[in-house]
Amino acid sequence: NRIDSNILDYKIPPLALQVLLENVTKHNKLLSSSPVKISIENTEEYIYFKNELRKKENVVSHGSGLSNLNKRYQMICGKEIEISEKNNEFCVKIPIIK
C-alpha cells in the first residue's frame, strides 16, 4: 500500500475503506494458500482501492454497498466514486475530501 503522508490530514467518509474490503470478501474466492492481492494508492485528489478478481460463482449482488458509498460521497462533497473492472482487476477511485 502506498499512501503518501501528505494526505493523512484529509478525509474520506467513515468506513469507506471497510465497505470496499467487505466487497472483496463477498465477491472473490478467498484461499489462504493464495490470498487476493489488494492495493491502496493515492494521488492528490483520489484514493485508488484495487483488488485482483477471483469471482465467486452464484453470488447475488445488488450493488448496494458501492451504491450507498457513492450516495454518501454525493451528499458530503458533491462528488462520485468511479468503478472500473479490467485485466482481472477491480478498482474503486474515491475522492479525497480536503
Backbone torsions as a table, in degrees:
resi	resn	phi	psi	omega
1	ASN	NA	138.8	-175.1
2	ARG	-129.5	84.6	177.1
3	ILE	-107.4	121.0	179.4
4	ASP	-69.1	139.1	-178.2
5	SER	-65.7	-21.6	-179.1
6	ASN	-70.6	-11.3	177.8
7	ILE	-102.4	3.4	-176.7
8	LEU	-64.5	-20.0	177.3
9	ASP	-86.6	-7.9	178.7
10	TYR	-85.9	176.0	-172.1
11	LYS	-130.1	157.2	165.9
12	ILE	-133.8	158.1	-179.9
13	PRO	-58.3	147.2	178.6
14	PRO	-52.7	137.0	175.4
15	LEU	67.0	12.7	-179.7
16	ALA	-58.9	-46.6	-179.7
17	LEU	-69.5	-31.6	177.3
18	GLN	-63.4	-41.7	178.0
19	VAL	-58.7	-43.1	-179.2
20	LEU	-67.5	-38.9	177.6
21	LEU	-66.7	-41.7	176.8
22	GLU	-61.3	-36.3	178.0
23	ASN	-61.4	-40.4	177.7
24	VAL	-60.9	-47.1	-176.3
25	THR	-70.5	-29.4	-179.0
26	LYS	-74.7	-37.1	-168.7
27	HIS	-105.9	-5.4	-176.2
28	ASN	-120.6	149.3	173.6
29	LYS	-71.2	125.2	-178.1
30	LEU	-110.6	122.6	-179.7
31	LEU	-128.3	130.8	178.8
32	SER	-65.7	-27.0	179.5
33	SER	-76.5	-18.0	-179.6
34	SER	-151.1	80.4	-175.5
35	PRO	-62.7	150.8	173.9
36	VAL	-71.5	130.2	-179.7
37	LYS	-84.4	133.1	179.2
38	ILE	-125.8	139.6	173.1
39	SER	-131.5	145.6	177.3
40	ILE	-129.0	118.5	-178.0
41	GLU	-132.9	169.4	179.5
42	ASN	-142.7	160.3	165.3
43	THR	-119.4	-169.2	178.1
44	GLU	-66.3	-27.5	-172.4
45	GLU	-111.6	-18.8	-171.8
46	TYR	-139.9	155.9	166.2
47	ILE	-109.9	134.2	178.8
48	TYR	-108.4	117.5	177.4
49	PHE	-106.1	114.3	-175.8
50	LYS	-123.5	143.5	172.1
51	ASN	-143.4	148.7	176.0
52	GLU	-72.1	150.5	-178.3
53	LEU	-95.9	128.8	170.4
54	ARG	-139.5	68.4	-169.4
55	LYS	-58.3	133.3	171.3
56	LYS	-74.3	150.0	175.2
57	GLU	-88.3	152.4	174.8
58	ASN	61.3	32.2	175.4
59	VAL	-96.6	121.1	177.8
60	VAL	-85.7	125.0	-178.9
61	SER	-126.8	134.3	176.9
62	HIS	-104.9	-3.8	180.0
63	GLY	68.1	19.3	-174.3
64	SER	-69.9	-34.0	-179.6
65	GLY	-63.1	-50.5	179.6
66	LEU	-69.7	-36.0	177.5
67	SER	-63.5	-44.4	178.4
68	ASN	-64.9	-39.1	177.1
69	LEU	-62.2	-43.1	178.8
70	ASN	-62.9	-41.5	178.6
71	LYS	-62.9	-39.3	177.2
72	ARG	-61.8	-43.1	177.8
73	TYR	-62.0	-42.1	179.4
74	GLN	-61.1	-42.4	-179.3
75	MET	-70.4	-41.3	-174.4
76	ILE	-75.2	-45.4	-172.5
77	CYS	-134.9	4.4	178.2
78	GLY	71.7	17.9	178.9
79	LYS	-116.5	166.4	-180.0
80	GLU	-122.3	154.9	172.0
81	ILE	-79.6	160.0	176.2
82	GLU	-123.0	134.7	-176.7
83	ILE	-119.5	132.6	176.1
84	SER	-139.7	154.6	178.9
85	GLU	-141.6	115.8	177.3
86	LYS	-159.2	152.9	178.0
87	ASN	49.2	45.7	179.6
88	ASN	58.7	32.2	177.3
89	GLU	-134.3	135.6	176.4
90	PHE	-108.1	130.2	-177.1
91	CYS	-132.3	133.7	173.1
92	VAL	-119.7	122.2	-178.8
93	LYS	-101.1	114.0	-177.2
94	ILE	-114.7	134.1	-179.4
95	PRO	-67.0	145.3	173.3
96	ILE	-92.6	133.6	-179.4
97	ILE	-96.7	117.8	-177.4
98	LYS	-94.1	NA	NA
